[in-house]
Amino acid sequence: MISIKKYLEQTQSESGEYDKPEAQSLLPMTVGAYRSALVEMGNCGQDACPALGRELKQGMNSLCEKLSAKPSCETIKETETGVQEHLQGWGRLAAQHYRKQTSEVKEILLMMAHTAESVGERDQRCADQITEVTTRLKGIANLEDLTEIRESIKQSATDLKSSIDRMTAEGKAAIDHLQKEVTTYQARLEEAEEIASRDALTGLRSRLAVEGQIEQCIHAEASFCVAIIDINEFKRVNDKHGHMAGDELLKQFATELRSVCRSTDTIGRWGGDEFILLLHCGFAEAASQIERLRKWVCGNYTIQASSTPSKLQVDASIGLAERMTGETMKDLMERADAAMYRDKAESRTNKQMK
């Protein structure tokens, strides 16, 4: 990445164009190779951790699509930041995912081993008791006194019943304990899956989780809309106040989104400074909700920059699209993304006119 930026700076003419011969010949191949590397990063991430790799793959593909054949140094820098964010986020989630799975499997194996040991000990005790009763019954054949035979049989039957009752009770207790343990681990695994479906920074749904719900809506042929929300000029916040301040703004923005959205809406972090909203309604109702959301989440924010609080005026661009019959998720998201960029362009035009 650094070598590509250095190469661009060296091959850029005074006019800012890449019109030097070496740029015209090598730049497309260099960028093409880098785009291929981004795609392979996503593929490797999906192979390494199928449960979480899809989100990384889509993020890498998205960065690849935004990287044009003739990128600027600014575009390369933004791509570099995007790659770092995606890889770091995926790495944290993957590490947590595998640590959780390893811990759960280890505890389940220990629990099963303990249960098997308990059952084995119980069976051995009962086997010893039954052997004792069987030996006593065999000895009855050598008895001559009828009363003594009757008492011996009665005692043997009582001991045998007691042994069987004890075996039944201990077996039921072992099964109940095992069921309780399995229920506990099932709940913990479900909790782990819930954590994996959340964005680590904002606590909103992850991109993968939202896409899963969108696919379900498409399969059910339900009426719904999606909105892509992008914080305008977010890069300036990172550049001026640092990435920690940028993270704080993302968390505050996510909190505002959560507070204004309805319980039926699904909110997720799409990646970087972009968020996604799934609305289970038609376009007119969704558009009304988006205008309400825009008024709520845009405005003044206070972030802790270093040791000094800083006030920011935050605006956002929003693209809304209603799913059409037969439309794929990719086509739907492209329409919402295009609508978001139109909204962003209109916002810039309005600022220039003021």
Buried (B, 14 or more C-beta within 10 A) or exposed (E): EEEBBEBBEEBBEEEEEBEBEEBEEEBEEBBEEBBEEBBEBBBBBBEEBEBBBBBBBBBBBBBBEEBEEEBBBEBBBBBBBBBEBBBEBBBEBBEBBBEBBEEBEEBBEEBEEEBEEBBEEBEEBBEEBBEBBEEBBEEEEEBEEEEEBEEBBEEBEEBBEEBEEBBEEBBEEBEEBBEEBEEEBEEBBEEBEEEBBBBBBBEBBBBBBBBEBBEEBBEEEEBBBBBBBBBBBBBEBBEEBBEEBBBBBBBBBBBBBEEBBEEEBBBBBBBBBBBBBBBBBEBEEBBEBBEEBBEEBBEEBEBEBEEEEBEBEBBBBBBBBBBEEEBEBEEBBBBBBEBBEEBBEEBEEEEEEE
